[in-house]
Structures are given as C-alpha cells and as structure tokens.
Amino acid sequence: VVPGSIGTSGAVAAVRDGAVDVGLGSRALRPDESTDIVATAIAQTPLAFYAAAPAGDAGISLQTLIDLYAGIIAVWDTGQPVVLLVREEGDSGNEVIAAALPELYAAMEAARRDGRAIVQPTDHDMWIALRDVPGALGYLDTGIVALDGLPLRALNLRVGGAPLETTNPKWPLRKTLFLLTARDRPQPFVAFAISPQAQSRLPAWGYEAP
C-alpha cells in the first residue's frame, strides 16, 4: 500500500509529533519549521510538462506554454481542445516554476483562479489525468515518471533555440528532495541516503544527486 502524499508541511508536522522518524520534503524549510527540524538534501529531479496530445518533435516553446495557460491557444494542432491541469496553490512544483519562469507561473495561476485549469491535488491525480484526459497538459517530476514507469513523454522545452531535453544541464526547472528529521533525534538512515553507495543508485531511479 502506498499512502497518499501529505506534502512537506504534513511531513514536518509528522516528524514533530513523532509519528514518523523521517519525513520526505520537496521544498526548503520555512524559518518557523527549521527551528527543530533538519532538512538534508538527498536528490534532485527535473520538473517537466507533459501533454496527452501529440506535439510534433515533443518540443514546445516557452511562449507557447504561456499562451496555452493564458487561454490564447485553446486547441492543439491536431484540433483536440487543450485541457489545462495545475497543482494546488503552495505546491512545491509551483514554487519551482515561479522562481525560474515567472511569466509562465503567472499565466498558470490566472488559469487556476479563473477556473480554466483543473486542479490536481496529488502527483498521482496529475499523472492519471495526463494519461486519461484527451488534450491534457500538466507537469510532473520526471523522477516520478521514471520510477513508476508511467506511459508519459516529457515535452522538450524550446527557450530561444533548439529543444532542451530534461537531461540537459540547462533545463530550467529542477526540484530538490529532502529528508526531514527532528533536530534532537538524528536518524542513521539519513547518513546512508547521502552516502556514495546510495547516491550512485539515483540515476537508475530517474533522479540526480542534489
């Protein structure tokens, strides 16, 4: 059984309460969280956009993405209507997009507020919608897609030149994953997770060293 995600805030609360020894976070700790919680970076994963409709060479320009979420483009080249997907406000993926591509994030937030985009509360909901909803456009960590063997193909991103693949060091969207522990209860597992032995396995699981 794989339990649903409780998010970084939920993981912080669970570690504080002693419900778990180690939590998983996908954003840096906020000042009020870091007083008694330690976040140790263990992995990094690109964040990519995925589309249920064909997109030529699987590449899409940044301006096209902005126009899609702004409602300027409402139909794929195939004639299939675009179905916009977003995560909930405060999601760590949104924070990554806001920091790296603020104009795109502004269009996405407008689509969410206006009701033009369908909010997906979890990564699981997002990939199910991307798989099953014709014309869907959304975003996920590539590590999740690789680790779970999901039938999705990331869109290469064109930013003023040839399409960038998610494996390119210049890919603009990357998320860092952290193990969360109580400051007064260090956990041996964290030392293993950042060891060369464990870090060498990350590429096989679709992740990178932080």
N, C-alpha and C positions, 0 to 999 in steps of 0.2 A: 504494500500500500504506500503510495506517495502522497503525503499530506499536501494540502493547498498552501500556497505562499502566504506568509503573514507580513512580508515586507521587512525592510530594515528596521523601521520603528518597532514593529512587533518583535523582531529578534532581540533588539536592545531590551525591551520590557521582559522578555522571557529569560534572558541571561540575568537581568537584575533580580528577578523573582526566584531564581534558582530552578526554574522549570527545565532549563537545558544548561549544559556546561559550555557548549559552543554554539554560537549563532552564525548565520550567514548574512552578510550585508552587501548591498550593491551601490553604496554611496559612502562618502566620508561622513564621519560622525559630526553632529552639531555640537556646539560648545556645551550645552546642557547635558549631552549624552556622554561626553568624553571625560567627565569628572570621575566616573567609576567604571567605565567600560574602555577596553583597549581594542582597537581595530588593527588587524595585521593583514596587509595586502598579500593575497596568495595567487591571484590570476587576473588576466585581462582578456577581454573579448571584444571584437568589433561589434558594433550595432549596425544593422543593415535594414534596408527597405526591401520588402517582398511584394510581388503582385501576382494575383491569380490570373491576370490576362497576359498574353504574350507581349513582350516589349522589344522586339527586334533582336539586337545583339545582347539582350538582357541588360542594356545600359540605359540610364536615364539622366538627364541633366538636372542640376540643382534648380534651375529656373523652372523646369517642367514640374518638378516636385512641388515647388512653391505654388505654381499656377493650379496644380491639381487640388491642393489643400485649400487654396483661396477660392476655388469654385470657378476659376476662369476656364479651366479644362474640365469637362464633366463626362467625357466619353473617351474610351481607349481608341486607338487607331483601328481596332477590329470592329468598332461600333458598339462594344459592350459598355454599358454605363459604369462609371467608376463608383465604387463603394469605399468611402474613406473610413479607416479604422485608426483609433488612437487609444493610448492608455490613460488611466485616470490622472487627475491633477496631482502632482507631487511624486509621480513615478520616477525612478532614477534614470530611466531611458530618456524621459522628457528633459531632465536636467542636463544630460549629455548633449542632446540636440540643441537646447537653449544656449549652452556655452559655446558650442562650435559653429552652429548655423542659426543665429538668432532670427533671421528673416523667415526661414522655414518654420521655426518654432512658433513665431507669431501667427503665421497662417494656420498652423495646426491648432493652436489654442483658439483662434477665432472660429474654426470649424467645429471644435468641441463645444464652445459656448453657444454657437448658433444652432446646434443640433444637426449640423450637416455631416458630422462624423459620429460613428458608433463607438462608444467607449467600451474597451475590453478590460475587465478588472484584473486579469491574470495573464501571464505568458501563455498558459495553456489555452485560454479562451482566444487569445490572439492567433495562435497557430491553427486552431480549429477553424476559425473564421477565414483565415487566409487559404486554407485547404478547401473549404466547402462553399464559400460565398463567391459566386461568379463576379469578376471585376473588382475584387477586394484589393486594397492597397494598405499595407501596415508595416510595422517594424518589429524586429526581434533581435536578441543577441545571437550571433552566428554560432556561439558555443552551444546554445540550447539546441539549435537545429542540427548541428553535427553530432552532439552527444546522444540525442534521441533518434537520430536517423530520420528526421522529418522530410517529407517529399516537397521541399520548398527550395527555390533557387533565388539567391540574393541578386538584386539589381546592381550592376556596376554603376558607379556614380561619376558622371562627367562634370568636372568643375573647370571649364575653360580649356579642355584638351581631350586627350584620349580617355576612354573609360578607366577608372580606377577599380581594381578588384579589392575585396575586403582584406586580402593578404598583403596589399601594398602598404609599406610603412607610412605613406602619405594619407592613408584613409583617415578622414577627419573625425569619425565617431567611434570612440572606444570607451568601454566601461570597465572599471576595476572592481573586483570582488574581494571582500574582506571576511576574515574570521573574527567574530566578536566574542570576547571573554571578559569576565569580571576582573578588575584590576587586582583584587585581593585573592583571586582564585586562578592562578596560571594553569594552563592545560598543556600536557605533554604533546597532545595531538597537533597543536599549532607548530611546534618545533619540527615535527615530521612533515607537515604540509609545506613548509618553506625550505625543506632540505633539498639538496640537489637531486636525490633519488625521486622525490615526489614531483619536483618541478620539471624533471625530464619527461614525465608522462603527459604533461599538459597538451602538447600538440596532438597526441593520439586521441584526445578527448575534445578537440576543437577549441582549445584555449591557448593562451600565451602567458609567458612569465610577466609579472607586473613591472 
